[in-house]
């Protein structure tokens, strides 16, 4: 995905549900995250972004923050499973989706099953992972919530929500990765309060899987990593009780789908939904990515009013597009007041960014810009890849009026007459490693 998708809101029973739409494939896929979530923080982790990009590679991906979590309305009390499953239909309606694949993990899988039982005509297929159930030792041997799973989760919440202790339960392979744990702490804090997280966890004890499994009418895929905390025999029983369901057991110890063997995991989903495996063979090439952003746009809008701000924004966009054309840049995306563009030449990209900065100052605006050069993949009109995420993160840490580049860009333009100032080594949120950044001081030459 080129940039973080726009967050929109759907209304369900007077409650605002935050959602995003990624990609434009003919197959709609509703992704329901497990437990708690935050739509915008998830894009800050490279692994999570890669997981979502893979799903969006073979369908139009729709995802949302369940009521009580993330950017959706916070609630008093704990909603029932039936109430929460209504969010799925509301988000589908808002996104213009009549029928979709419903893919859920953890309590998201429970929501998917509940929605499928109530609205079978709207479900193309089901993808279910991380179902915390067990086979009861009683007559009829029903499937019931697994107390061991609920206890592991509640203990982690009580031990210190916001300290990534939960990550040790859900993603144990990443327990020693400080970059991942720093992201996870932020993810927990912004996804839910400790009380809300504990209430949602206790809600799992009310999940009655048996009548839902046999009611499924759509094709279903049940996924499990065999070394995770979820009971292997119970997961097999889930697949056995869904008519015609396929079971995919993979190696690994993580319950979280976006860590570990991500490609192998998503390959199973892609095979199930499309009949083919593996990431599509997209065109790959080296490009310099440029992100720009207007500084203080909210304050400008408040000062000028909506109409005058729109006029000024239109003028800004016209200047940027004229300069992109002059410096042979390609506009990829415009999100609000920022631009994402690519260039074949890093020197042209730098000079274009500086020209944009200097030109929009004349109309009273200040921008920041970030540039990086790396390998990208062309997905139709969009561009994806780690290089894109790096460029966006560099722009996010740039100061007002600053054109900030990575050491890769600086090295590639040696001899161009462009001078730089060393701005030190930074950790870019969600990006592996440490990155030395430089601000452009004096670009010389024209195109």
ABEGO torsion letter per residue (X at the ends): XABBBBBBBBBBGGBBBBBBBBEABABBBBBBBBGBBBAAAAAABAAAAAAAAAAAAABBBBBBBBBGBEABBBBBEBBBAAAAAAAAAAAAAAAGBABBBBBBBEAAAAAAAAAAAABAAABABBBBBGBBBBBBBBBGGBBBBBAAAAAAAAAAAAAGBGAGAAAAAABAAAAABAAAAAAAAAAAAAABBAAAAAAAAAAAAABBAAAAAAABABBBBBBBBAABABBAAAAAAAAAABBGBBBBBBBEABABAABEBAAAAAAAAAAAAAGBBEBBBBBBBBBBBBBBBBBGAAAAAAAAEAAAAAAAAAAAAAAAAAAAAAAGBBBABBBEABBBBBBABAAAAAAAAAAAAAAAAAAGBBBBBBBBBBBBBBBEABBBEAAAAAAAAAAAABBBGBBBBBAAAAAAABGAGBBBBBAEBBBBBGBBEBBBBBBBABBBEBX
